[in-house]
Amino acid sequence: MALLNKITPCLWFNGQAEQAVTFYTNVFENSRVLKTTYYGPGLPVPEGTVLTIEFELDGNPFTALNGGGEFTFDEAVSFQIICRDQAESDHYWDRLTDGGQESQCGWLRDRFGLSWQVFPEELNTLLEDPDPERSHRATQAMLMMRRIDLDVVRRAANGT
């Protein structure tokens, strides 16, 4: 079998891999579970407990691992969801903050503690505007937000 992806994020959970995968595959379209493995006998976890789940989110490969409580997620690693428009951005924001926590500048932590950056793709265009004053105003507006509001950033970039 050919190697399709060289890099697959592995997400470490403390017994919540199944719940997390169910949640994520319901949030993202074009998602599915590919394979589930289980702990065998003689291990510190009951035999038959889920060990790993290979899955796809919007066609991107991930692995969920029930590794125990030794490690947790933090904001040092996050996943960007670059959306077509404000409506798509709002969809992901609403779904991922359900049971989670809003942060700054389009960042959030979901109910499992995983960090995401959710924003419409036009935000990058505004932040990278060749006019440094427009770019600065857009950046200043974004820095004041939790959920990205593209209309507010546009108006700021335009000086209105």
N, C-alpha and C positions, 0 to 999 in steps of 0.2 A: 504494500500500500504506500502510495506517495505521501510525503510529508507536505501537508497543505499550508500550515502556518508554523513559522519558526518560534514565535513568541506567543504563549498563551498565559494570561494572568491566572494565578492560583490564589483563590481567596480562602483564608483560614478562618474557620468558624468553630465555636465551642458548642457542638451538638445541634447547630441550627442550619446546617447545610441544606437540608430538604426544604425547610420553610423559606430560606433565602432564595433558592433556585425557583421555587414556585412563585414567590413574589416577583422576582426579576423577569421571569419568562412571561408573566402577565402584564408587566409594565411595557415591555418592548415588543414591537411587532417582529415578525420573522424570527421568532425565538423557539428553541426546542431543547429538550433533554436528549443527549446522545447515548450516554452510558452511565450506569451506576455500579460501583463496586462496594463490597461490604467487608467489615472486619471479620477475620476468621477466628478459630479457637486459640486459646492460650495467650490472648492479648489483654491489656488492662481495660479494654472496652468490651462490653458484652458482644459475643458472637452474633453476627447478623446486623449489627449497627452499621449505618451508612458510613463508609470511609470517604469515597470521592464521588462526585457527580460531574461528568463532562457535559457541558451545555453551550448553547449559542445564544447570544443576545444580538438581535438584528444582524444575524449572520456572523458575528464575531465570537471566536472561541474563548471559553472560560473553563476553569475547573474550580469546584467548591470542595474543600477538604474539611472534614470534621476532625480537627487536630487537637482539640482541647482548649483549655483556658489560658495557656501559656502566653499567647500573643493576641493583640487586638489591633484594630485598624486605627490609623490617625491620619491627619490631613497631609502628611508628607507624601502620600500617594492618593491621587484622585483620578476619576475617569471623566473626560470631557464629553458632553453631549452637545454637539454643534447642530442646532436646529434650523430648519428651513425658514421659520418665521416665528412671530410672537406666540401664535396659538400653539404651535408644537412645543415651544419652550415652556409655556404655561402648563401644558399637559404633563410633561415630564416633571416639572417642578412640583405640581400638585400631587402627583402619584408618589414621587420619591420622598417628599417631606411628610407624607401621611405616616405618622408614628415616628418621624425623624425630627430634624432640627435645622432651621434656616441658619445660614451664616452670612458672610459679606460677599458682595461682588459676583453673585450668581453661584456661590458655593453652598452646599448643603451636606448634611450627614443623614443617611437614611436610617431606618429603624434598626439596622444591623450594625450601624457605626461606620459604614463605608462612605467615603466622600466622593461627591460628584460636583462638576461644574456644568451648569445648564445655561445656555445662552443662544440667541439667534445669531446666525452666521454674519449678519450685517453689523453686529457689534464690532467685530474685528475691523471691518472697513472703516467704521467711524473712529475707532481708536488709533488706526494707522493712517488717518487722513494725511495727505502730503502738506496740508496747511497746519503748521504746528499749533496755531491758536485754536482751530477747530478740534484738533486731536486732544489738546489740553482740556478744553471745555467738556468734551465727551468723556474723557477719563475722569475728570472731577465729578461729573454726574454719576458715572458708574460706581465710583468709590463710595457714594452715599447710599447705595442700594443694597438690598438683600436679593430679592428676585429682580432680574433684569427687566426694566421697562424700556423697550426700544424707542417708543415715542418720546419719552423724557430725554433719553440720550440724544436722539435726533435734534430735538428742540435746543438742547444745550449746545450741541455742535454748531447749530445755526445761530446761536446767540440770542434765541428768543425765549 
